[in-house]
Amino acid sequence: MYWKKLNHDEIKSTIFKALAENVNYREKPILGIPGTYLDTEEFYDDAPFLKDAPYMSAMIANPNHIGCHTLGDESLSIFKGTQQIEIDLIKICAEEIFKGNKNEQDGYVAPGGTEANIQAMWIYRNYFIKECAAKLNEIAIVYSQDSHYSMPKGANLLGLHSIILNVDENLREIILSDLENKINNASKGGIKYFIVIANLSTTMFGSVDDVNVLGGFFENKNLHFKIHVDAAFGGFIYPFNNPQSLFSFQNKYITSFTVDAHKMLQTPYGTGIFLIRKGYMNYVKTEEAQYIPGKDYTLCGSRSGANAISIWMILRIHGSDGWKAKMSMLNDHTSGICNKLKEMNIEFFRNHYLNIIAIKSKYISEKLANKYYLVADSYEHKPKWFKIVVMPHVKKGAIDQFLSELKMEQNNL
Ligand SMILES: Cc1ncc(COP(=O)(O)O)c(C=O)c1O
């Protein structure tokens, strides 16, 4: 895994060069595009700081990255300078982080993980309909009970069944007998096509599904299936901390990934990333998008080019080595907290390569959980778990304070 680190000046000049390659609303006679720069009453473009602020300059110039640029179509070529930045960042994610072969993946910057997950389900639904003459009621989405709510949301939107797999209470692993039973029953009930979601970190636990067990199961049964990996949370940390990660395009079971920059990569919201092997985007090509050169392949349509630029800038200022070091620090920090919890005999769940710690709620008073903004597994029922997410803003002092108050609560029990 390698991509080069650039310094601030190199980043600045690359982004300004890309913006200069776009057609500028201020300079060219653009009469037909229903877009323009940001309103100048508030966002004036001669503010002196802008010459040193490539991301803000991109926001003000307001390029639209509608479409999917890795396909190489002539999509809104007036913004081709900054679209090239998006192509570069998709390549870094697909080829370096997820080890795809050169030029064999497509992708785009989506508004978030929800859209990227639904984009995948939409593609596979249409794939099964087109390639296998599947009927809607023969297709199901399969995911664990710990999966993000974008799965039921997607199933609802796309008119598909959901098959929800139970997980072990303590290990948070999919229970294989439940997988076997539910898929056998679904097959008997007429389901023939399975869109399987593998979590590269669930939201609440940071648990990781065994993608090879899932793939092997459907393969051995000779069933039609496609696997999408929801790496919205884990995608920018797990592959860096676990060099043996099975989550890559070299894994034959995996066809696509969601990876959110606006979680671990600390970019602005609006920066989900969708990655997929080449050959699949066409299943969601909207032919009716006649006024868009190159058509549209995404759920969202118009999207800000500044978002793509923010991801590229953060990837490039760290480079792969810098990012790896940063993620390793967060992991060490998380392990330190886990060691303290073990000393206090407090039960918790944590995947060794991730920065989420889910603590059994019986060890923490609600008052303490609320004081430190811990997140509960449910706000409808009595919580069973509270989680800590060791993000870059989580400093040692606050953790020490929390742990000492937790210890006091244990001593008073
Ligand atoms: C595992 C997982 N998938 C998907 C999402 C959805 O991401 P977004 O809120 O960006 O749509 C989240 C958000 O927390 C998540 O944790």
The ligand as a Gaussian input file, in Angstrom:
#p B3LYP/6-31G(d) Opt

LIG

0 1
 C      -21.174000       0.940000       9.481000
 C      -21.896000       2.132000       8.930000
 N      -22.427000       2.063000       7.709000
 C      -23.079000       3.104000       7.160000
 C      -23.232000       4.287000       7.843000
 C      -23.995000       5.416000       7.226000
 O      -23.195000       6.498000       6.966000
 P      -23.783000       7.963000       6.698000
 O      -24.328000       8.453000       7.996000
 O      -22.596000       8.680000       6.183000
 O      -24.851000       7.850000       5.660000
 C      -22.696000       4.401000       9.136000
 C      -22.858000       5.639000       9.916000
 O      -22.625000       5.702000      11.084000
 C      -21.994000       3.300000       9.684000
 O      -21.450000       3.351000      10.913000

